[in-house]
Amino acid sequence: MIEVGENVHMIAHRRFEGDLRRHFAGEVMVSEGGVARVEGYFYGYDPIHSQFVRKPGKRTSVFQVAESGWVVNRIPKNVTIDALVYR
């Protein structure tokens, strides 16, 4: 169950070794029946620097969170998504 207003960190399952390593962090704007519209940022893995890098620009994306393609973690509400960085 994902509720409107929650902060989430979503990780795309990799099916093959060469698949892109994609993460998304944002706030749930709408949630209904396993589908959520989330506003936030995509992060991609940079293998040269061995780190995740936030892609430019805030995005609004729709995810089928009940599908097995995503791992969804809740982020505490006091975390500011705009200031979130990987360390």
Secondary structure, 3 states (H helix, E strand, C coil): CCCCCCEEEEEECCCCCCCCCEEEEEEEEEEECCEEEEEEEEEEEECCCCEEEECCCCEEEEEECCCCCEEEEEECCCCCHHHCCCC
